Amino acid sequence: MPTNVLMPQMGESIVEGTIVRWIKKVGETVDRDEPLFEISTDKVDAEIPSPSGGVLAEIRAQVGETVPVNSVVAVIAAEGETVVPAPAEGDTVEGGDGVFALGSPGPAPGAVPGASTPGRRSPVVRKLAAEHDVDLAAIVGTGGGGRVTKADVLTHIAGRGGSSTDPVARPEAALTAGRGRRVEPMSAMRRRIAEHMVRSRRTSAHVHTVFEVDFSGIAAFRTARPASGGAPGYLSYIAKAVAEALVAMPVVNASLDGDNVVHHEQVNLGIAVALDWGLIVPVIKQAERLSVDELDAAIIDLATRARSKQLSPDDVAGGTFTLTNPGSFGSVFGMPIINQPQSAILCVGAIEKRPVVVDDAVVVRLRAFLTLGFDHRLIDGAVADRFLARVKDTLERFSEETGERR
């Protein structure tokens, strides 16, 4: 029997996913658990493994399409096995997990290629069209059977003012449209980042404070550690100092829910990870319980899995405070945007040797700027400064002998 490949449920709150890439093509052989396609959701980007081995006989959701979870996006069949064509959208079949709606079929006999019909418009597409006053009948669909996809509507909105048949409004022509310019649709992740950042700016009263921190003591301790054991990165020491400070000053670890202050019982540190295709913030749960070495292992693990698209929705959920480290790229300091619904974020600048005055003498020290962005609706400036002063003191008092604070 052919095997239906479903859009997976990537967490309880996830109701849909966008097809980013098909790793296999129709007709190619695929092994069970071999990566088959890549999706993007509100939480993570992930490569989805094939539920069975065989041949990719049919793809029913094209790149750029956003479809509900448990929708059939492809069919895996045995070599030479016949696959029954997909029924019309809205029809149901029995699947391994019960009854689920299928995706759109190929074009009906006599239909105009690329034309859209109401039966082929998903709830997401209809909602988006209503919000932006878009006439779906005027859009040429690029989805299966000519279905108008979410990407089609977004492209139409971006190029509004021209005809729906204008190449600028067509994803396949977008890269070459215009004179002396290059136009392309935003990726699903890029759109989520943009929406999240704009919402944060509109929500929180952003204020920033900057402290300069001396890392010379930590540098000496790292150098003294046995080569076989390796030394944790500077970010791991910062994470430890931040976790301790958040326990001591829990208001910085709190968040706002309307007129209520939500106090979190544990410190869940979000670590911003730069990807070639965007940015994601996986979370270290209960960071206040971990040592520097344990934090270092957790940071490496999350960053590695983020870059290989192996994170689960739980890995990016529940953060109470975020660390971002643009200093690894050479940035001296930044003015970060708060990661909602959190109330504060710490930005780490480049850790580098600088001339400083110590006891009226100019000496060289390893230093960096730490910037705390905080929501002034909840956190006063004096509280933010005391918090960052505590982080600074902790970092400058790590013992070279034990790695703990002096």
N, C-alpha and C positions, 0 to 999 in steps of 0.2 A: 504494500500500500504506500502511495506517496505520503510524505510527511509535510504538513503545513508548518511554515516558520512564522512565529508570531512576534509582534512588537512586544518586547518584554516589559514587565512592571518593575521599573527601577526605583522602588521605594513606594511607601503607602500613599504619599501625596502626588505621585507622578501619574498623570492621566493620558499623556501622549508623548510621542517622540518624533524627532525629525531625522530622516535618513540623510546622513552626511556623505557616505561613500559605500559602494558595493565592492568588497574586496575580491569576490569571485564574479565571473561573468556567466551568463546563461550557457549551458553546455559543458562547463568545467566541472571536474570532479572535486568533491569536498569530503574531508574526513569528519567524523563525529568530533565535536569540540574544537574544530579548526575555525579560526576567525572567518566569519562569513560577510558581515557588514558592520558599519559603524553608525552609531546614532548619537544625537545630541538631545539632552533633556534640560529641564530647568535646573537640575542639580549637577549632572556630570556628562562628559562625553565618554563613550565606552565602545569597545569592539565586542560584538556579540558573536558567540560561538555557534556553530551549526548544531542543531539538536540531533542530527543523525548523519551517517555517511551516505554518499551517493552522488548524483549529478544534480547541479542546480538547473532544474527544468523550467522554472518560470520566476520572473520578478514582477511583483504586483504593486510595489511602491517605489517610485523613482526617487533619485537624489533630489533633495529639496522638499519632498513631501512630508507633511506632518500628519501622523495618523494616530488614532487612539490605541492604547495598550490592548493587547490580545487580538489586534487585527492581523490578518494574514498578509505578510509582506513578500513571501516567496514560497516556493514549493520545491522540496528535495525528492527526487525519485531514483529508483534503481535504473541501471543502464538498460535502455530500450523500453522502459515502462511508460505507458500512456498516462498523461495528466488531463483530468477533466477541466475544461475551461472554467474560469471564475464566474460564479453567478452574479447577478446584478447587485449593486450596493444596496444594503438593507436586508437582503436575503440572509439566512443563517444556516450554518451547518454545525454538526456535532464535532467538537474538537476534543483533544485530550483533557482539557480543563473545563469542559462543559460547552454551552452554546455561545458562539461569538459571531459578530458581524464580519463579513468578508469585505475586501477592498473592491475597487471599481473594476469592471470588466474591460475588454477591448471594445473598440467602436462598434456600435450596432450597425446592422446592414442598412446602407443608404445614408448613414450619418456623415456629416461633413467633418473631415479630419481636423482635430484641434478645437471643434466647437464644444461649448459647455452646456450641460443641461442641469436643471435644478437637482435631479436625483444624484448627481455626481459632486455635490458641494458638501464638504464636511462641515460640522458645527463650528469648528475653528475658523474655517474660511468665511462662513456666513457671518459670524460674529465680527471678524476683522473688517469685512466689507461694510457692515452696518455702522461700525465705529468711525469709519473714514468716508462714509457716503460714497462707496464704490459700486458701480453697476457691473455685476459679475458677467452679465451677458456681453459686455464690451471687451472682455479679456479673453485672449487666446490661451487655453490651458496647455500646459506642458506635461501634466501628469498622465498616468495610465489611462488610455481611452479618451484622451483629451480633457481629463479632469483639471479644473482650476485648483492649483495648490496654494498653500499659504505663501510660498516663495513668489508665485505669480502675482498675488495681490500686493505683497510688499514691494515688488519691483514696479508694479503699476503705480502705486502710491508715490514711490521715489521719482518716477518719471512723469508724474501727472502734468498735464498741460499739452501733451502730444497725443496722437492717436494710439489706441491699444495695439495696433498692428505696427507701430513705429518700432524699428529694431532696438531702440533704447529701452523699450519696455519688455523686450524678449531676453530672458536670461542667457540664451545661447549666443546672442549677438552683443551682449552688454559690454564685453571686454574690448570690443573694437569700435564702439559707438563714439560719436563726437569728433570734433576736429581738435587735434592737439591735446587730447585728454583720454584718460582710461577710466572707464566706469565699470564697476562690478558690484553685485549685491553683497551686503554684509553677511558674514557667516552667522549661523545660529548662536554660537558662543559670543561673537562680537555684539550681536543685538542684545543679548542678555546682559553683558557687561555694561553696555551703554544705558540700558533701561535702569539697571541697578544703581549706577553712579548718579544719574540724573535724579532718581528718586531719593537717594541719600542726601544730595545737595538741597533738595526741596524740603526734606524732612528735618534734618538736624541743623542746629545752630553751630556751625563749625568754627572752632578756635584752635590755635596751635601754640605750643610752647616748645622751646629748643634748649637742650642742655648739651654741653660738651663733656665727654667721658674719657678718662684715661684707661687704656687697656694694657698698659705696660706690664702690670702684675700678672694678668692672665696670660699674656704672651710668654712671660718667663716661665710660668708654670707649665704651659703647653710644651715649651722647648725641653723642660726637664723630664717630661713623661717618657717612659720606655718606648723606644721606637716600635717594638713589637705590638704594643697595646694601641698605638695611635692616639691622637689627641682630638677631643671634640672640637667642632668648629666654634667660632666666636658666637654665632647665632644661638648655639645651645646654652652658653653661659648667660646670654641675654634672656633667653626663654626662662631659665631658672630664676633669674633675678626678678623678672616680670611676674612669674607665677607667685613668688613669695610676696611681692608687693601687692598683688591683687587679693591675696588672702588677708593681708594686713589692712587694706583699704578697699573693702568690698563694693563700695559705691561705684568704683571705676569698672568693676566687673558686672555691674547691673545693667538693665535696659529699661526702656519706657514702653508701656503698652497703654496708649491713650493717656489718661491722667494717673495711671498706676505705675509704680516703680517695681520692677520684677527683680528680686535678688536671687542670684544663682548660687546654688550650694557647692558647685565645683568650678574649677577653672578649666575651661576648654579653649585651648590656644589655637587659633587659626594661623596657618603659616602660608603666606602668599607664595605661590609657585608660578614663575613665568614659563609659559609654553611657547613653542614656535607659532602656535595658532591662537594664542590668547592668554588668559590668566585664570587660575583656579585657586581656591583657598581650602585645602584639606585641614582637618581639625585633629589636634592631639587631645584626647579626652582625659580629664582628671590630671592635668599637667602638674598640679601642685604636689602630687604624690611621687613624681619621678625625679631621679637624680640627673645630673648633667649628662652623664653617659647614656642614660635611658632616653633622655630628651633628644640627644644626638642621633641615636638609633632610630627613634620615631620620625625625626625630620627627614633623615635619609630615605627611610622606607616610604613615607608619604610622597616625597618628591619623585622618587623613582617610579612609583606606581602611577602618579599623576602624568608623568611624561610618556608612560607606556599605555595610558588609558585603561588602567586596571583598578581605578577607584570605584567604590560602591557609593550609593547615595548617603549611607550612614557616615562615610568618611568625610563628607563635606557638610554635615548637619550639626547643629547644636553649638556652634562657636559662641564664646562670650567675649573674646578679645582677640585682636589680630596683630600679628607681626609682619611687616613687609620690609624687604632688604634690598632696596635699589643700590645700596653701596657696593654690592657684589659686581655691579656693572660700572662702578666709578662715580656714581652720583654722590656729591658731598652731603646734601640733605634734601629732603622732600617735604611736601605739604600734603599728606595723604588724605583721601576721602574715607570716611567712616564706613565700615562694612555693616550695613543694616541687618538686624535690629540692634546691633551692639552700640555702645556709647563711646568707645575709644579705640584708637589704633596707634601702634608705635612704628615709626619709620627709622630704619638703621642706615646711616650714611656710611661712606667709605671709611674703613679703619686704616689709617695711614700715619706715617711719621710726620710730626709737625714741630716747629720750634715753639717752646713755651717758656714762660718765666717761672722758675722755682727758686725761692730764697734769693731773689734779686739777681739770679743768673739765668742766662738763656740756655736751655738744654733741649734735647730731642726726646719726644715722648710719642708713643703710639696712641693716637686719639681718634675719636669719631663723634659726630653730632647725632644725637637721638632726638627725634621730633615726636611729640605726643599730640595727635589730633583728638579732640574731645568734643562732646556734645554739651554746649553750655546750658542747655535746658535742664540738665541733670547734674553736671559737674562744674563746680566753680573753679576759677583760675587758681586760687590758693590751693585747692585740693589737688588739681592737676600738677601743680609745681611740687607739692610735697610728695606726690606719687613718683614723679620722675626723679626727684632728689633721692628718694629711697632706692630706686633702681640704680642710679649712679653710685651711691654709697656702697651698695652690695657688690657691684662690678669692680669697684676700685679696692675692695677689701678681701678679695679672694686670696687665700693663702697659697704661696708657691709650694708649700710642703704637702698640704692635704687637699687642696682644691676647694676647701670650704671657706666661708667668710671668717675673717679674723675678728 
